[in-house]
Amino acid sequence: MFVKSEGIVLKEIRFRETSKIVTIFSKEYGKVHGMAKGAYRPKNNLISITQPFSYSDFSFFKGKNFYHINQGDLKNSFYPLRENIYKLFYGSYMLELADSSIVEDESNEKLFQLLLKGLTVLSDLKGDYLKFILAYEIKYISFLGYKPYLDKCVLCGQKLEGRDMIFSIISGGILCGNCVYEDLNGFRINLSMLKTLKLLLYTPLDKLTDFKINKDIMFILHDIMVKYILYSIEKNSFNSLNLFKSIENRGGN
Ligand SMILES: [Zn+2]
């Protein structure tokens, strides 16, 4: 059966001498594995459309275990993501996050559009990468169905007014001063961090330049978000972020 879908390549694995198996986030069918025959041969017409990040219109033949990629029209290669180390690492993290969390053969257009928009914005970004990735993380995990509860205390519903609050990963949101003892592994959070989280959740990815966030706060929130995401999708770590840590330690953003 022949099928068509837009898709973004998340991952590639070499198969035999000249072929590869690519993992694609397709708009119509969610995550699919596509066999690209001869994609390592020079001048093969599948080369450009089977690179990670590439966004294309694909034509597949749907086999028993695989989608066989017949052809495709490249819509965007997101080339700038390969030219800057921060863009490359954060972009790879976005692909790994999608690969780890989306379901096979089940479309999720909201997440597809978020990834597409994310790669587009990241491609054009000129700095402030941490703010971008933090906004992406909180939007992504919310769209996936784990939107953190930030308006009131998750447990008792009390208004969040200030002191001694924590972000509780296991409860999926903020615990007030009276409830902090319900989660001894929670992360201390103050009102301005809470405000920042909400701002990042509700501001579109291409409007983040409108405000500034203190760098220390961003590091703390990023750390909390990564742990919250890992817990929510039942994963231990992200390879892309582990690699990135050595660079981060050398400074810069
Ligand atoms: Zn409470």
Boltz pocket constraint, residues with backbone or C-beta under 6 A from the ligand:
constraints:
  - pocket:
      binder: B
      contacts: [[A, 153], [A, 154], [A, 155], [A, 156], [A, 157], [A, 158], [A, 175], [A, 176], [A, 177], [A, 178], [A, 179]]
      max_distance: 6.0
